[in-house]
């Protein structure tokens, strides 16, 4: 499983890098995309545009954000030279927002539309996450139903793209994970397919032993355990969504953090138990202001 973050899929140029990575290794079978992120400082993430668009349409206002969303996706399609149109999807999105389909539905469309484009560009099958990821009536993730249904679907599929961040409630409405939840989707797919490795591609070459905003040029961590990562995540390390650890940890599937813009960098491997030869005395140092831990 390969999951690509928003910065990795922010533009047509980034899409081309992603395609080179995926197609370079035939064992990269399942791809989980995020919504387009920022292309430059001051740019707006598509997910934030979708929230703005939903608020404008649901209040009966004309939406500037709607035109910006269409422009972002059309630029990607044009830059990739694809012969597809998302006009019907845009119209469905507009009508759904006016009809107040919900903020979760609105936010999920970023990954959904990006998944359609990426599947077309790679020549992979597109699987809507709403067909294979499920939540319970109380809004909590239904891990066992998801694992069973998705496992069967993937067993009968070849190479495919499954958009991150969302799934479906029992009443067929869309429900999202918390922000950054595409990491969780990637881990869910990895567990259901029982893969050898879950690659999480982002814009950094792994976890660093300290915050680069505080410590100059910190080294990267080559190997870290799930337990250590959990500690660092609680203390502010945000390379990976903390909740994405559970699905793969239970199956013993390692996670490798890789850099889309520097694919030859080693990255960080996250494992259940790290060999002593791969470990230093200190794995990493993290801190968070106004934060306390109580151990019972």
Secondary structure by P-SEA (a helix, b strand, c coil): cbbbcccccccaaaaaaaaaaaaccccccbbbbccccccccccccaaaaaaaaaaaaaaccccaaaaaaaaaaaaaaaaacccccaaaaaaaaaaaaaacccaaaaaaaaaaaaaaaaaaaacbbbbccccccccccccccaaaaaaaaaaaaaaaccccccccccccccccbbbbccccaaaaaaaaaaaaacccbbbbbccccccccccccccccccccccccaaaaaaaaaacccccccccccccccccbbbbbbbccccccccbbbccccccccccccccccccccbbbbcc
